[in-house]
Structures are given as C-alpha cells and as structure tokens.
C-alpha cells in the first residue's frame, strides 16, 4: 500500500508530500519534468487530478476534523 501522498489545496500555491509512515508533511519543489509536472500543469488550469485517493476534504482546523466536521 502507498504511504506517501502528493497534495495541493485549491487557492494555495505549491505541492506537499505527506509521508503517512513517518507522520510528516513537507513542501515539494515544483517538478520541472515528468508525470508530476504534467498533472501540476493541469492543476494550474483549474483541473482536479486524483489517483488512488478515496477521500480528500478540506477543513478549517484539526479540531473541526476531529469533531467530524468538514467544509463541504
């Protein structure tokens, strides 16, 4: 099972890498080539790209997520 996720948030610049095993989230430099560059370019045009993710929502805070709320 994959334990690393590349994420971005609508309205925010940049990419992030979440390592679920290590429990870390760090900035990812914008790719200059390859498949990730292609999807990053699509994202810049307003597209949403998902693969292997079955739930992704934004929340205002950790407390909101822990209480079962999300911005939907």
C-alpha positions in Angstrom: 0.0 0.0 0.0 1.2 3.5 -0.8 2.2 5.5 2.2 3.2 8.8 0.5 0.7 11.3 -0.9 1.4 14.4 -3.0 -1.2 17.0 -2.2 -2.2 20.6 -3.0 -5.0 22.8 -1.9 -7.2 24.8 -4.2 -6.3 28.5 -4.0 -2.9 27.8 -2.5 0.4 27.6 -4.3 2.8 24.7 -4.1 2.7 21.0 -3.5 3.2 19.0 -0.3 4.3 15.4 0.4 2.6 13.6 3.2 4.5 10.5 4.4 2.0 8.6 6.4 4.5 6.1 7.8 6.8 8.9 9.1 3.9 11.2 10.1 5.4 14.1 8.2 4.2 16.7 5.7 6.9 18.7 3.8 6.9 21.1 0.9 7.7 19.5 -2.5 9.6 21.6 -5.1 7.6 22.2 -8.2 8.6 19.5 -10.7 10.4 20.6 -13.9 9.6 17.4 -15.9 7.8 14.1 -15.9 4.4 12.9 -15.0 4.1 15.1 -11.9 4.9 18.1 -14.0 2.0 17.2 -16.3 -0.5 17.0 -13.5 0.8 20.1 -11.9 0.3 22.0 -15.1 -3.3 20.6 -15.3 -3.8 21.8 -11.7 -2.7 25.3 -12.7 -5.6 25.4 -15.2 -8.2 24.5 -12.6 -8.3 20.7 -13.1 -8.5 18.3 -10.2 -6.4 15.2 -10.5 -6.8 12.2 -8.2 -5.4 8.7 -8.3 -5.6 6.2 -5.6 -7.3 8.6 -3.2 -10.8 7.8 -2.0 -11.4 10.7 0.4 -10.0 14.2 0.5 -11.7 17.2 2.1 -10.6 20.5 3.4 -11.3 21.6 7.0 -10.7 24.8 8.8 -8.8 23.2 11.7 -7.7 19.9 13.2 -10.4 20.4 15.9 -13.1 20.6 13.2 -11.8 17.3 11.6 -11.6 15.5 14.9 -15.2 16.6 15.7 -16.4 15.2 12.4 -17.0 18.5 10.5 -15.6 19.4 7.1 -16.2 22.3 4.6 -18.5 20.6 2.1 
